[in-house]
Amino acid sequence: MSGRNTPQDPNTSQGTANAPEGARSAGSWPLVLLLPSMLLLRFLGEHSWAYWTAAVLGVPGLVAAAVALTGCLRNLVRGHRPWNAAGAGLLLIGASFVVVVRLVER
């Protein structure tokens, strides 16, 4: 028997089994790359090693943010956790903007 059509026991850890596939994550995982890049550019941006390290972390972070933004938009269109998707999307747009401005300003 699959657990799909049977009632869920509240004591089990399968409480998210009925959640839609795209609605489980907020989609802000690219911040793992963007946040260190922003901090390096903010505090150590005058050093060339910090600038290049931030660029190496920031460019893949920007690409990952573009992919995550499409997931956020998909969740918004489908109505899956719209406030979480909108918040994650705004956070990714803001972080991407800061990284690009800091990289270009030097």
C-alpha positions in Angstrom: 0.0 0.0 0.0 1.3 3.4 -0.8 0.9 6.1 1.8 -0.6 8.5 -0.8 -4.3 7.7 -0.4 -4.3 6.6 3.2 -4.8 9.0 6.1 -1.6 10.4 7.6 -0.7 9.6 11.1 0.2 12.9 12.8 3.0 11.2 14.7 4.9 10.2 11.6 7.5 12.4 9.9 5.7 12.2 6.5 3.6 15.3 7.1 4.9 16.9 3.8 4.0 13.9 1.6 0.9 15.6 0.3 2.7 19.0 -0.3 3.3 19.9 -3.9 6.8 19.3 -5.2 7.7 22.9 -5.8 6.3 24.3 -2.6 8.7 22.7 -0.2 11.6 25.1 -0.5 11.6 28.9 -0.3 14.2 28.9 -3.1 16.8 31.1 -1.4 19.7 28.6 -1.6 21.8 30.8 -4.0 22.4 33.1 -1.0 25.0 30.5 0.1 27.2 31.9 -2.7 26.0 35.5 -2.8 26.3 36.3 0.9 30.1 35.6 1.1 30.6 37.5 -2.1 28.7 40.5 -0.7 30.6 40.4 2.5 34.0 40.2 0.8 33.2 43.1 -1.5 31.9 45.2 1.4 34.7 44.7 3.9 37.7 43.7 1.8 36.9 45.0 -1.6 40.0 47.1 -1.9 42.2 44.0 -2.0 42.5 42.4 -5.4 42.4 38.8 -4.0 39.1 39.6 -2.2 37.7 41.1 -5.3 38.5 38.1 -7.5 37.4 35.6 -4.8 34.1 37.5 -4.6 33.8 37.4 -8.4 34.4 33.7 -8.5 31.7 33.1 -5.9 29.4 35.8 -7.2 29.1 34.8 -10.8 27.9 31.2 -10.1 25.7 32.7 -7.4 24.1 35.0 -9.9 23.4 32.1 -12.3 22.0 30.1 -9.5 19.8 33.1 -8.4 18.4 33.3 -12.0 17.5 29.6 -11.8 15.9 30.0 -8.3 14.0 33.1 -9.5 12.3 31.1 -12.2 11.3 28.6 -9.5 10.0 31.4 -7.3 8.0 32.8 -10.3 6.6 29.3 -11.0 5.5 29.0 -7.4 3.9 32.5 -7.5 2.0 31.6 -10.7 0.8 28.3 -9.3 -0.1 29.8 -6.0 2.2 27.6 -3.9 3.1 29.5 -0.8 3.0 32.9 -2.5 4.4 34.9 0.4 7.4 32.6 0.8 8.1 32.7 -3.0 7.7 36.5 -3.2 10.0 37.0 -0.2 12.7 34.6 -1.6 12.4 36.3 -5.0 12.9 39.8 -3.5 15.8 38.6 -1.4 17.5 37.1 -4.4 16.9 40.1 -6.6 18.3 42.4 -3.9 21.4 40.3 -3.3 22.1 39.9 -7.0 21.8 43.7 -7.4 24.2 44.4 -4.6 26.8 41.9 -6.0 26.6 43.3 -9.5 26.8 46.9 -8.3 29.8 46.2 -6.1 31.6 44.2 -8.8 31.0 47.0 -11.4 31.9 49.9 -9.1 35.5 48.8 -8.6 
